[in-house]
């Protein structure tokens, strides 16, 4: 039996999940998370994972992206 955690309860999101969750395009998420100072991205090797709560905080503070 496979248990699947709802997207709004996950602590980290894949690029595709983050795009679906926020409504922001995959390429735009790649662009804004490519900066070394980005505090809402966690790298697992070459895989980019988004810290959901920090991403939400970033979007709450952003005027435009």
N, C-alpha and C positions, 0 to 999 in steps of 0.2 A: 504494500500500500504506500503510495507516494503522498506526502503531505505538502501542500503548497501554501506558502505564507502570502496573504494579501499584500499588494504593492504598498499600501499606505501604512503597513506595519513593519516593513523591512527597514533595516538600518542603512543598508547600502543598496544602490540601484545600478543596474547595468546601463549602458548608453541607451539602449532601446527602451528600457523601462523608464529612465529619466525623461526621455523624449515624450513617451506616452503620458507620464504623470504630470509633466509641466506644460505640454503643448508646444514646446520649443523644438525646432528641428535638430536632427542629429548633427548636421554640419556646424550649426551655431553652438551647440553644446561642446563639440570638439574644439571650436575656436576659443571659447571663453575658458575652457578648462586646460588649455595647452600652456598657460602661463605657470611658471614655477611657483609663483606666490598664491596660486589658487588654493584656498583652504578647504574646499568642499569636494575635492577629488582625491581618491585613494588609488594608487597604482598597485596592481597585483601582477607583477611581471610587466607585460605589455598591455594588460587589460585595465581599462579605466572604469573605476567604480565611483559612484557619486554618493556622498554622505547626505542622505535625504534631508535631515533637519537643517544642516548647514546650507544646503542648496536652497531650501525654502527661505531661510534667513537672508541669503544673498538676494533672492528674487524680491523679498519684501522691501529691502533697502534700495533696490535698483530703480532708477528713473526710466532708463531704457537699456536695451541690450542689442 
